[in-house]
Amino acid sequence: MQQNSANEILFMQLVMQNQQIAIMSMGKLKHPVTDKIERNLELAKVSIDTLDMLKVKTKGNLSEYEGKFLDEVIRELKLNYVEEVNKDQRGKPENTNEETSKEENKEEKSSE
């Protein structure tokens, strides 16, 4: 029985470690060593994917509480990740038809 409790605690710590890495990588939490906001969405995605893999690999072996906890953490992280990706996309200027036409004209003139 004690081994099961220890394993449950270790499992929860593993989930929370990946959760914290993902949150820090999305720039929503300061890095504890640098005390700065560091944003790396690729690293955040790796942490989320790791939790998704853990869910698949542990299917049928988790308690109800562990399963619900893991599902909730993954859901929350994915929502935050999408929000951060959308922020990046909104920040980039979109090419309008007028800008595209100007670029095409420049290319045509340079090739003449």
C-alpha positions as CSV (number, residue, x, y, z in Angstrom):
1,M,0.0,0.0,0.0
2,Q,2.8,2.4,0.8
3,Q,4.4,1.8,-2.6
4,N,1.1,2.8,-4.3
5,S,1.0,6.0,-2.3
6,A,4.6,6.8,-3.2
7,N,4.0,6.1,-6.9
8,E,0.9,8.3,-6.9
9,I,2.9,11.1,-5.4
10,L,5.8,10.6,-7.9
11,F,3.3,10.5,-10.8
12,M,1.7,13.8,-9.7
13,Q,5.1,15.4,-9.3
14,L,6.0,14.3,-12.8
15,V,2.8,15.8,-14.2
16,M,3.3,19.0,-12.3
17,Q,7.0,19.3,-13.5
18,N,5.9,19.1,-17.1
19,Q,3.0,21.5,-16.4
20,Q,5.4,24.1,-14.8
21,I,7.9,23.8,-17.7
22,A,5.1,24.3,-20.2
23,I,3.7,27.3,-18.3
24,M,7.2,28.9,-18.0
25,S,7.8,28.2,-21.7
26,M,4.6,30.0,-22.7
27,G,5.9,33.1,-20.8
28,K,3.2,32.9,-18.1
29,L,5.6,32.4,-15.2
30,K,9.1,33.7,-14.5
31,H,12.0,31.2,-14.8
32,P,13.1,30.5,-11.2
33,V,16.9,30.8,-12.0
34,T,16.9,33.8,-14.3
35,D,13.9,35.5,-12.7
36,K,12.9,36.5,-16.2
37,I,9.9,35.7,-18.4
38,E,11.3,33.4,-21.1
39,R,9.1,32.3,-24.0
40,N,9.7,29.2,-26.0
41,L,6.6,27.8,-27.5
42,E,8.4,24.8,-29.0
43,L,9.5,23.7,-25.5
44,A,6.0,24.3,-24.2
45,K,4.7,22.0,-27.0
46,V,7.2,19.3,-26.1
47,S,6.1,19.4,-22.5
48,I,2.4,19.1,-23.5
49,D,3.1,16.3,-25.9
50,T,5.0,14.5,-23.2
51,L,1.9,14.6,-21.0
52,D,-0.2,13.4,-23.9
53,M,2.1,10.5,-24.3
54,L,2.1,9.8,-20.6
55,K,-1.7,9.7,-20.8
56,V,-1.7,7.1,-23.6
57,K,1.0,5.0,-22.0
58,T,-0.7,4.9,-18.6
59,K,-4.2,4.2,-19.9
60,G,-5.9,1.8,-17.6
61,N,-3.2,2.1,-14.9
62,L,-4.2,5.3,-13.2
63,S,-6.6,5.9,-10.4
64,E,-9.7,8.0,-11.1
65,Y,-8.1,11.0,-9.4
66,E,-4.8,10.7,-11.3
67,G,-6.6,10.3,-14.6
68,K,-8.8,13.4,-14.0
69,F,-5.9,15.4,-12.8
70,L,-3.8,14.5,-15.9
71,D,-6.8,15.3,-18.2
72,E,-7.4,18.7,-16.6
73,V,-3.7,19.7,-16.7
74,I,-3.5,18.7,-20.4
75,R,-6.7,20.6,-21.2
76,E,-5.6,23.7,-19.4
77,L,-2.1,23.7,-21.0
78,K,-3.6,23.2,-24.5
79,L,-6.0,26.1,-24.1
80,N,-3.1,28.3,-22.9
81,Y,-0.9,27.1,-25.8
82,V,-3.5,28.0,-28.4
83,E,-3.9,31.4,-26.8
84,E,-0.2,32.1,-27.0
85,V,0.1,30.8,-30.6
86,N,-2.9,33.1,-31.6
87,K,-1.1,36.1,-29.9
88,D,1.9,35.5,-32.2
89,Q,-0.3,35.2,-35.3
90,R,-2.3,38.4,-34.4
91,G,1.0,40.2,-34.0
92,K,2.2,39.5,-37.5
93,P,1.0,41.8,-40.2
94,E,-1.0,40.1,-42.9
95,N,-0.3,40.8,-46.6
96,T,-3.1,42.7,-48.1
97,N,-3.9,42.4,-51.8
98,E,-2.3,45.9,-52.3
99,E,0.9,44.8,-50.6
100,T,1.0,41.6,-52.6
101,S,0.5,43.6,-55.9
102,K,3.4,46.0,-55.0
103,E,5.7,43.0,-54.3
104,E,4.8,41.3,-57.6
105,N,5.5,44.6,-59.5
106,K,8.9,44.9,-57.8
107,E,9.7,41.3,-58.8
108,E,8.6,41.9,-62.4
109,K,10.7,45.1,-62.7
110,S,13.8,43.5,-61.2
111,S,13.6,40.5,-63.7
112,E,13.4,42.9,-66.8
